[in-house]
Amino acid sequence: MQISTPKLQRRYYPLVIVFAVLVLLMPRTAKFNYDYKKGTPWPYETLVSQFDFPILKTEEQIQEEREQAGAGVIPYYKYSEEVVSAAVRNIQGLDLGEFNNLRPAIVTRLNDIYTRGIISDGKVKVDRGYADVSENLIYIQRNKRATQYPRTEVYKVSDARDQLVVQMSKSYPSVNLDSLFRRSGVYEAIVPNLVYDKSMTEVSHAESADYVSPTLGYVRADEKIVSKGEIITAEVAQMLDSYKQEYNKVFGYDGPRILLYLGNVLIALALVVILFTSISVSNRLVFTDNSRYLYLLTVFLLAAVVTFVMERFAPGLMYLIPYPVFALYLLAFFRRRVVLPVYMVSLLPLLIFDGNGMELFVMYLTAGVVTIRTFSRFSKGWLQFVNAAILFGVELAVFLGFRFIDAGNISTWWVNLIQVFVGSMLTVALYPLIYLFERLFNLVSVTRLNDLADTNNPLLQELSAKAPGTFQHCIQVMNMVDTVGRALDANVALLRAGALYHDLGKMRNPLCFIENESTSPGAAKYHSGKTPMESAADIIRHVDDGVAIATEHHLPDVLKEFILSHHGTSSTGYFLNKYLNDGGDPSQVGAFQYHGHKPVTKEQVILMVCDTIEAASRTLKEFTPKAFDQFVEDMVGAKEKAGQLEDADISIHELNVMKNVLKQYLQQIYHGRVAYPKRKGA
C-alpha cells in the first residue's frame, strides 16, 4: 500500500534538513555573554577571573612596537673570496702602458681595501622598504660566521676607487692616477666583494624586529577584572577583550555538555521558525513551487554555512564576506517583499555568534537593503561596478560610524577597510553564479526574463513577421501589464515577458484571428463557410500550439503558464453564442472551452484581465471616463462571475487598484485630439 504525503507536510521536510545542518555547524563552545563598550559603566555584577589569562596587546600597540623595532634594518652581506681573486686577475691582465710597473702596488692596495670589504653604491631593498646602508650597521658573513660592523668600516664601490687613488698618490704623486685608472679599466675591475643577501636580511630582521611580545602581563585566577558600575576605560576594555578571547578559545564550556547542545538545538529551531514565518508572511505561494522553495532555503543555508565556517576558522576576515550578494541571489528570482525578510534572517547567525556581530549585522543589512533598491538600475555590464561602489560607500559609512563610537586608533582601520572594499567588489565577481543556480534549480532569473522580453528576440521577430496584428496586440498588452504590475508590486519583468509570448500559438494559423486578417476589399475571410464549432476549434488551438512552440524553443515553464492561463477555462463566447442561437446541442458546449487552467498567481490574473480589456477596448464606441469605468467593471466582473479568478492569489483590494489603473490607462490611450482649424483661403 502506497502512502501519499500531503503537500502541506512536504514543505516541512526541507526545513528539517536545514535545522539539522544548523545544529551541526553551530559552535561547540560557550559564548562570552557580556556586552560592553568603552566609556560606559559595567552593567553586570563584579567580574572575577575564573582562570589565569594574559593581557593581550591591541593591534595598535603591536603595530607601534613593530614600527619602532623595525626602524633600523641591518643588511646582511656575504664576503666573497672569488670576487677578490677575479678582481686581482683582471688588474694583472690590464695594459697600463708605460706605468706597468705600478701593477704590484695597485694589487697590494686593492687587496687591503677588499680586506675591509666593498659594497654596492645606492640603497638596498628589504622587506619593510628601503634602508640607506651608509647610515646603518651591517652584518658580514665570513667563513660561516656573521659579525656586525659599523657601516663606516666598509667601502662603497665609489669610495673604494677614491681610496685606491689616495693611497697610490702617496707613493706616486707625479702620476695622474685618476686618468690612468679610467683609461686602463682599473676602475671597472673594482666590484663589490660583499654580496647583499636579501633572504638572510629578512630572516635576521624578523628575528630581531618582527617578533614583538603579544602580551602586556597576566591576570591571575580569582583576581577582579571590573566592578559593577565601574566605567570601562581603555585598560579595562583591553583586559575584558583578553579574557573574552581566552574564554572562547581555551576555557570553553565548563557546564554540562547536554545543556550546550540543547542550547544549539533551540537556537537552530528558532532560526528555522523565523525563516518559515518570514516566507509565510511575505508570499505563501513559494511553498507551492518546490524549485523556488528549495532555492530559497539553499541561499539561506549557504549564508549560514559561510558565517559559521569563517567565524570558526578565519574570524579576522568577516569584513571580507560579500553578504549583499546573497540578497542579489534572492532578488534574481523573488520579489522584494520576499527578499528582505529572508535576507535579514540569513544575517541572524552573525548577530548571535560573531563577537563583532552587531556591527557586522547593521553594516551588511544596510548594504543589502540599498543593493536591493539600486541593483535594478545598475545591473548590466560595467554598471555592476557602480553598484559595487555604492555598496562600498554604504558599508564604509556604517563602518566609520562604529569606529567613531569606539574611538579606536585609526592606524589599523586600513586592514578592515581593504576587506570591506574587496568584499564589495566580490559581489560583482560572484553574481554570475545565479546562472548556475538558474540551471540547477530550473528557475528563471530577472536577467533572463529581460532578455526574453527584448523584441529583437528571433522568436518574437518570427511572430511579428507571421502574425503582425497579434504581435502589436502583445506589445499593447505588455505596456498595459507593466503599468498595472508596478501599481500592484507584481513581478514586472515576468509580466512583460508573459505578455509578449501569451499568444505565441497564433503564428501557426494567423489568419484565423481577426487582428491578422487582411483589410483589402474582397479579401477572403477565414471563418467564412466554417461551422461555429470548427471556428472555435481553430481558435482554441492557439493555446495548445503556443505551448508546443514554447517547448520547442525551450522557453521557461513560467511563460508556458501564461499561455495556458490567459484564457483560463473560459469559452469562445462569440462562436458559442452563435452555435446555441443556431440550435446547437447545449451538451456540446465543452467543445468551445479553452484547453488551459484558471490563473493562480497575481501576475496571471493581471495578464488575463489586460489581454481581455486590450482586445475588447477596440470595440468601444464612446470614449468618456464614464464609458471606460463601466467597461472595465463589466470586463473584470465577467471574469469573476465566470469563476476564472477563484483560484488566484489576489485580494479584493488589489483587484480594485487594478481596475482603477486600467480606467486611467484607457483614458490616456483613447484621449481626445485637438482638431486643427483650416487656414482661410487655403
SVG drawing of the C-alpha trace seen along z (x, -y; Angstrom):
<svg xmlns="http://www.w3.org/2000/svg" viewBox="-32 -83 140 85">
<polyline fill="none" stroke="black" stroke-width="0.4" points="0.0,0.0 1.5,-3.4 1.2,-6.2 0.8,-9.6 2.2,-12.6 0.0,-15.7 1.6,-18.8 1.1,-20.7 3.5,-18.5 6.1,-18.3 7.1,-21.9 8.5,-20.9 10.9,-18.2 13.5,-20.6 13.2,-22.6 14.2,-19.5 17.4,-19.3 18.2,-23.0 17.6,-22.5 20.0,-19.5 22.7,-21.4 22.5,-24.4 22.8,-22.2 25.9,-20.5 27.5,-23.8 26.9,-25.7 29.8,-26.3 30.7,-23.6 32.0,-26.1 30.2,-28.6 29.7,-32.2 31.1,-35.1 27.8,-36.6 28.8,-40.1 28.2,-43.2 30.4,-46.2 31.7,-49.4 34.5,-51.8 33.3,-54.8 30.1,-53.2 29.5,-51.7 29.9,-47.9 26.2,-46.8 26.8,-43.4 27.9,-42.0 31.6,-42.3 33.6,-40.1 36.3,-37.9 38.6,-35.9 38.0,-32.1 41.5,-31.3 44.9,-32.8 45.0,-34.7 47.4,-37.0 46.5,-40.6 46.9,-40.8 48.2,-43.9 46.0,-45.7 46.8,-45.8 47.7,-49.5 50.2,-48.7 51.8,-45.8 52.0,-47.9 53.6,-50.8 56.2,-48.5 56.9,-46.8 57.5,-50.2 59.9,-51.2 61.8,-47.9 61.9,-47.9 63.2,-51.4 66.7,-50.2 67.1,-47.3 70.6,-45.8 71.5,-44.5 73.3,-41.1 76.3,-40.6 78.4,-37.6 82.2,-38.0 83.2,-36.6 86.8,-35.4 86.0,-34.6 85.2,-38.2 88.6,-39.3 90.5,-36.7 88.7,-37.7 89.4,-41.4 93.1,-40.7 93.3,-38.6 91.6,-41.4 94.1,-44.0 97.1,-41.8 95.8,-41.4 95.4,-45.1 97.7,-47.1 99.0,-50.1 101.3,-51.2 104.4,-53.0 103.1,-52.5 103.0,-48.7 105.5,-48.9 102.6,-50.2 100.7,-46.9 102.1,-45.2 101.4,-48.3 97.8,-48.5 97.2,-44.9 98.6,-45.3 96.5,-48.4 93.4,-46.8 93.8,-43.7 93.9,-45.9 90.7,-47.6 89.0,-44.3 90.0,-43.1 87.7,-45.7 85.0,-45.0 83.3,-46.7 79.5,-47.0 77.4,-48.4 76.5,-52.1 72.9,-53.2 70.2,-51.6 69.2,-48.0 65.6,-46.7 64.4,-45.0 61.1,-43.6 59.9,-46.9 61.0,-49.4 64.4,-51.0 67.3,-51.3 70.3,-53.5 73.3,-51.3 75.5,-54.3 73.6,-55.1 73.2,-51.6 75.2,-48.8 75.7,-45.8 76.3,-42.1 79.2,-40.4 79.4,-36.7 82.9,-35.4 84.0,-31.8 80.4,-30.9 80.4,-33.4 78.4,-36.6 79.7,-39.7 78.2,-43.1 80.3,-46.0 79.7,-49.8 78.9,-50.9 81.9,-53.3 84.3,-50.3 83.5,-49.2 83.7,-50.9 81.1,-51.6 82.4,-51.0 82.9,-54.7 84.7,-55.1 87.0,-52.2 88.0,-53.8 88.7,-57.1 90.7,-55.3 92.8,-53.5 93.8,-56.8 94.5,-58.4 96.8,-55.6 98.6,-55.3 99.1,-59.1 101.2,-59.0 103.8,-56.8 103.4,-58.2 102.5,-61.9 103.6,-62.8 101.3,-60.3 97.7,-61.3 96.3,-58.2 92.6,-59.0 93.1,-59.4 95.3,-56.3 92.7,-54.1 89.8,-55.3 91.8,-54.8 93.2,-51.4 90.0,-49.9 91.2,-49.7 88.0,-51.3 85.9,-48.8 87.8,-45.9 86.8,-47.1 83.5,-45.4 81.7,-44.6 83.1,-41.6 80.3,-42.0 77.3,-40.4 73.9,-41.5 71.8,-38.6 68.1,-39.7 66.7,-36.5 69.2,-36.5 68.5,-40.2 64.8,-39.5 65.3,-36.4 67.6,-38.4 65.2,-41.3 62.3,-39.1 64.1,-37.6 65.2,-40.9 62.4,-43.3 59.2,-41.5 58.9,-39.5 57.0,-41.6 55.6,-40.1 51.8,-39.9 51.1,-40.3 51.4,-43.0 51.2,-40.8 48.9,-38.3 45.7,-38.4 45.6,-35.6 42.6,-33.4 40.2,-35.0 41.6,-38.4 39.0,-41.1 38.7,-42.4 35.9,-45.0 33.5,-46.0 29.8,-46.6 29.1,-50.2 32.8,-50.9 33.5,-53.0 35.1,-50.8 38.4,-52.6 40.7,-51.6 42.8,-49.5 39.7,-47.7 38.4,-47.1 41.7,-45.5 41.5,-43.1 37.9,-42.2 38.9,-41.6 41.7,-39.4 39.5,-37.5 36.8,-37.0 39.3,-35.6 40.8,-33.2 37.3,-32.2 36.1,-31.5 39.2,-29.7 40.7,-27.9 38.5,-27.8 35.4,-26.7 32.4,-25.4 32.5,-24.1 28.9,-23.2 27.0,-20.0 27.6,-19.4 23.9,-18.4 22.9,-22.0 25.2,-23.4 23.8,-21.0 20.3,-21.8 21.0,-25.5 22.3,-25.0 19.2,-22.9 16.9,-25.7 18.7,-28.5 18.7,-26.5 15.0,-25.8 14.3,-29.5 16.1,-30.4 14.2,-27.8 10.9,-29.0 11.7,-32.7 12.7,-31.7 9.5,-29.7 7.3,-32.5 9.0,-35.2 8.3,-33.1 4.7,-32.5 4.0,-36.2 5.8,-37.5 4.5,-35.0 2.9,-31.7 2.9,-30.7 6.6,-30.0 5.7,-26.7 3.7,-25.6 6.8,-25.9 9.2,-23.2 12.2,-24.6 11.8,-28.1 11.3,-26.9 14.4,-24.7 16.4,-27.5 15.4,-30.0 16.4,-27.5 19.7,-26.9 20.6,-30.6 19.8,-30.9 21.8,-27.8 24.7,-29.0 24.9,-32.3 24.7,-30.4 27.5,-28.0 29.7,-30.9 29.1,-32.6 29.9,-29.6 32.9,-28.4 34.5,-31.9 33.8,-32.5 35.4,-29.3 38.5,-29.3 39.1,-32.9 37.2,-35.4 39.6,-38.2 38.2,-38.1 34.5,-38.7 34.6,-42.1 35.7,-40.3 32.5,-38.3 30.2,-39.8 26.9,-39.2 24.9,-41.5 25.4,-39.1 23.0,-36.7 20.4,-39.4 21.1,-39.6 20.8,-35.8 17.3,-36.1 16.4,-39.2 17.1,-37.4 14.1,-35.0 11.9,-36.6 10.1,-39.9 11.5,-42.4 8.8,-41.6 10.3,-38.1 13.9,-39.0 14.2,-41.4 12.9,-39.3 14.7,-36.2 18.0,-38.2 17.5,-39.5 17.1,-36.0 20.2,-34.9 22.2,-37.6 21.0,-36.5 23.8,-33.9 26.2,-36.9 24.3,-38.7 24.1,-35.7 27.6,-34.1 30.1,-36.6 32.0,-38.6 31.5,-41.7 28.1,-40.7 26.1,-43.9 28.4,-46.0 28.5,-43.4 24.8,-42.8 24.0,-46.5 26.6,-47.0 25.5,-44.1 21.8,-44.7 22.1,-48.3 24.2,-47.4 21.8,-44.6 18.8,-47.0 20.5,-49.6 21.6,-46.9 18.0,-45.6 16.9,-49.1 19.8,-50.0 20.6,-46.8 17.8,-47.0 19.3,-50.3 22.9,-49.2 22.7,-45.5 24.1,-45.5 27.7,-45.3 30.1,-47.7 27.3,-49.4 27.6,-46.5 30.8,-48.1 28.9,-51.3 26.6,-49.3 29.6,-47.8 31.0,-51.3 27.6,-52.4 27.7,-49.2 31.2,-50.1 30.2,-53.6 27.3,-52.4 29.4,-49.8 32.1,-52.4 29.6,-54.8 28.4,-52.2 32.0,-51.0 33.1,-54.6 30.1,-55.2 31.0,-52.3 34.7,-53.2 33.9,-56.8 31.8,-55.4 34.6,-53.1 37.2,-55.9 39.9,-53.4 43.3,-54.1 42.8,-54.8 46.2,-53.4 44.7,-49.9 41.5,-50.7 43.0,-50.3 43.2,-46.5 39.4,-46.2 38.7,-48.9 40.6,-46.9 38.5,-43.9 35.3,-45.9 36.4,-47.2 37.4,-43.7 34.1,-42.3 32.2,-44.9 34.0,-44.1 33.3,-40.4 29.6,-41.0 30.4,-41.6 32.6,-38.5 30.1,-36.2 26.9,-37.5 27.2,-35.3 26.6,-32.3 22.9,-33.0 23.1,-31.5 24.4,-28.3 21.6,-28.4 19.1,-29.1 20.2,-25.9 20.4,-23.7 17.0,-24.7 15.3,-25.2 14.4,-28.8 14.1,-31.9 16.1,-35.0 15.1,-38.6 18.0,-38.9 16.8,-36.1 13.2,-37.5 14.6,-40.8 16.4,-39.1 13.3,-37.2 11.3,-40.4 13.7,-42.0 11.6,-42.4 14.7,-41.7 14.5,-38.1 14.3,-35.8 11.1,-34.1 9.4,-37.4 10.6,-38.6 9.1,-35.5 5.8,-36.2 6.0,-39.8 6.6,-38.5 3.9,-35.8 1.2,-37.5 1.9,-41.3 -1.5,-42.1 -1.1,-39.6 2.4,-41.0 1.1,-44.5 -1.6,-43.3 1.1,-41.6 3.0,-44.9 0.0,-46.8 -0.8,-44.1 2.8,-44.3 2.6,-48.1 -0.7,-47.6 0.5,-44.9 3.7,-46.9 1.6,-49.8 -0.7,-47.5 2.1,-45.4 4.0,-48.4 0.9,-49.6 0.4,-46.1 4.1,-45.5 4.0,-42.4 6.9,-40.8 7.0,-43.3 9.8,-41.5 7.8,-38.3 4.6,-40.2 6.3,-41.8 7.7,-38.5 4.4,-36.7 2.5,-39.4 4.8,-39.1 4.5,-35.3 1.0,-34.6 -0.4,-34.5 2.6,-32.8 0.5,-29.9 -1.4,-32.3 1.5,-32.4 0.8,-28.8 -2.6,-29.9 -2.5,-33.8 -5.4,-34.4 -7.7,-32.6 -7.6,-35.7 -9.2,-39.0 -6.3,-41.2 -4.3,-39.4 -7.0,-39.5 -6.4,-41.5 -8.4,-44.7 -8.2,-44.7 -11.6,-44.9 -12.7,-41.5 -10.2,-39.6 -11.5,-36.2 -12.5,-35.8 -11.0,-32.8 -14.2,-31.8 -16.5,-32.1 -18.1,-28.7 -17.0,-27.2 -19.4,-26.0 -19.2,-27.7 -17.7,-24.5 -15.0,-24.4 -14.1,-28.0 -14.0,-27.6 -11.7,-24.6 -9.3,-26.6 -9.2,-29.5 -8.8,-27.3 -5.9,-25.5 -3.7,-28.6 -3.2,-27.7 -2.0,-24.2 0.1,-25.5 1.6,-28.1 2.7,-25.5 4.1,-23.4 6.2,-26.3 7.3,-27.3 8.5,-23.8 10.2,-23.6 12.2,-26.8 12.9,-25.9 11.0,-28.7 10.7,-28.6 7.8,-26.8 6.7,-30.0 5.9,-31.5 4.0,-28.4 1.8,-29.0 0.8,-32.4 -0.1,-30.7 -2.3,-28.2 -3.9,-30.6 -4.5,-33.8 -8.0,-32.5 -8.4,-30.3 -11.2,-27.7 -13.5,-30.2 -15.2,-29.6 -15.0,-31.3 -18.1,-33.4 -18.8,-34.6 -18.9,-31.2 -20.6,-29.5 -23.4,-32.0 -23.7,-31.6 -23.8,-27.9 -26.5,-27.9 -28.5,-30.6 -28.5,-28.3 -30.0,-25.5 -26.8,-23.7 -26.8,-20.9 -26.1,-22.5 -24.4,-19.3 -21.6,-20.1 -20.6,-23.4 -17.3,-21.8 -16.0,-21.8 -16.0,-25.7 -13.8,-25.7 -10.2,-26.7 -7.6,-24.0 -6.0,-25.8 -6.4,-26.4 -7.6,-29.2 -4.9,-31.8 -3.2,-31.1 -0.7,-33.9 -1.3,-37.6 0.7,-38.0 -1.5,-35.5 -4.6,-37.4 -3.2,-40.7 -2.3,-39.3 -5.8,-37.6 -7.6,-40.9 -5.3,-43.1 -5.5,-40.7 -9.3,-40.8 -9.5,-44.6 -7.0,-45.4 -8.8,-43.3 -12.3,-44.3 -11.4,-48.0 -11.2,-48.1 -15.0,-47.7 -15.7,-50.8 -17.8,-53.4 -17.7,-56.0 -14.5,-57.3 -15.6,-59.1 -14.5,-58.4 -17.9,-57.0 -17.7,-54.6 -14.3,-53.5 -15.4,-53.0 -18.4,-50.9 -16.3,-48.9 -13.6,-47.9 -16.1,-47.0 -18.0,-44.8 -14.9,-43.0 -13.5,-42.3 -16.9,-41.4 -17.5,-38.9 -14.2,-37.1 -15.3,-37.0 -18.8,-35.8 -17.3,-33.0 -15.2,-31.8 -12.0,-32.5 -10.4,-34.3 -11.5,-31.9 -8.1,-30.1 -6.0,-33.3 -3.7,-34.8 -5.1,-38.3 -7.1,-40.3 -10.2,-42.4 -8.1,-45.5 -5.7,-44.6 -8.5,-44.0 -9.9,-47.4 -6.5,-49.0 -6.1,-47.2 -9.4,-48.4 -8.7,-52.0 -5.3,-51.8 -6.9,-50.3 -9.5,-53.0 -6.9,-55.7 -4.8,-53.9 -7.6,-53.7 -8.4,-57.4 -4.8,-58.2 -4.7,-55.9 -8.0,-57.0 -7.9,-60.7 -9.4,-63.3 -7.3,-65.0 -7.3,-68.8 -8.9,-69.5 -6.6,-71.7 -8.5,-74.7 -8.3,-75.1 -6.4,-78.1 -8.6,-80.7 -8.3,-81.0 -6.4,-77.6"/>
</svg>
